[in-house]
């Protein structure tokens, strides 16, 4: 067998596993949205993790400015997403959502125009219930077509759709109503199902939205972050261009984890083809935060055209190997030490779909260098507690 066969074997195996894992062939059919969006995981920023309900238009405009001035926009970060609490508690007399006058006095359309003038896209938040999760603004249940049309007229590009304060019906009943409304609204809008993994949305989300939450909300801690990655990995076979598993937004830069832990966070989200939605204050980032979120090589794995989400191909206690095939006959591999002490972790070729005799070149994505040694059979790294190595492997013989 040639090197192409070795490198492609892993991709073929993953595809077969994905088809077998799907409950029906409907999982691989076209999305109901047919909006052409999400061919790679979305990248951008969301207000919730850092600001919660404390959002206002000046801060959103400054964030858009900062995404451009820091160079983040050139790396692919394009969405500027409002989360909960942007609207008044009550609709107007005709049933329309009203931007909160005290915090968004210029209105959402003016904000969208400003964000668009920066070459970015504006996202907004609603809920498949009577109220949003904060209970400070109305949800869209019963107003789906009206709200979808409003969002389109405002120039919205992304809708995060939560699951609070609903009528008790299944998400599989409520979410497709908004899908159909968005399809009729006259503007392509990325549809993010924030259903918290409640009714296994990976199994039906592909023909309803462009991404779907597979977990409860993340917190800025190691245990929370790792558990979200683990829960999300279970559904790897369901992700593909146009529809992505979502283990929630990034916490990098919010201060609850170490630099090594944030590197693990960004690495796992990237190899898992998760949405890369920053959750810190973009206007006030540390050097370490900027270094992590601007790693072009790691971002390139996330945005790779194959769109295959990584699986854990080996797990022995606190030592794990995650892997995913990439375009160009390459394989992305993370060696992860989840434990409290320094240890060595090994990736074995037979776990990666490679013949043990395959000679492999390894690119270290955090050191930004191709290792001088070429490897056969396996690659090993000694890792500190809560640390990882991220390689792209390419067979050379």
Secondary structure, 3 states (H helix, E strand, C coil): CCHHHHHHHHHHHHHHHHHHHCCCHHHHCCCCCCCCCCCCCCEEEECHHHHCCCCCHHHHHHHHHHHHHCCCHHHCCCEEECCCCCECCCCCCCCCCCECCCCCCCCHHHHHHHHHHCCCEEEEEEECCCECCCCCCECCCCCHHHHHHHHHHHCCCEEEEECCCCCCCCHHHHHHHHHHHHHHCCCCCEEEECCCCCCCHHHCHHHCCCEEECCCCCCCCHHHHHHHHHHHHCCHHHCECCEEEECCCCCCCCCCCCHHHHHHHHHHHHHCCCCEEECCCCCCCCHHHHHHHCCHHHHHHHCCCCCCCCEEEEEECCEEEEEEEECCCEEEEEEEECCCCCEEEEEEHHHCCCCCCCEEEEEECCCCEECCCCEECEEEEEECCCEEEEEEEEECC
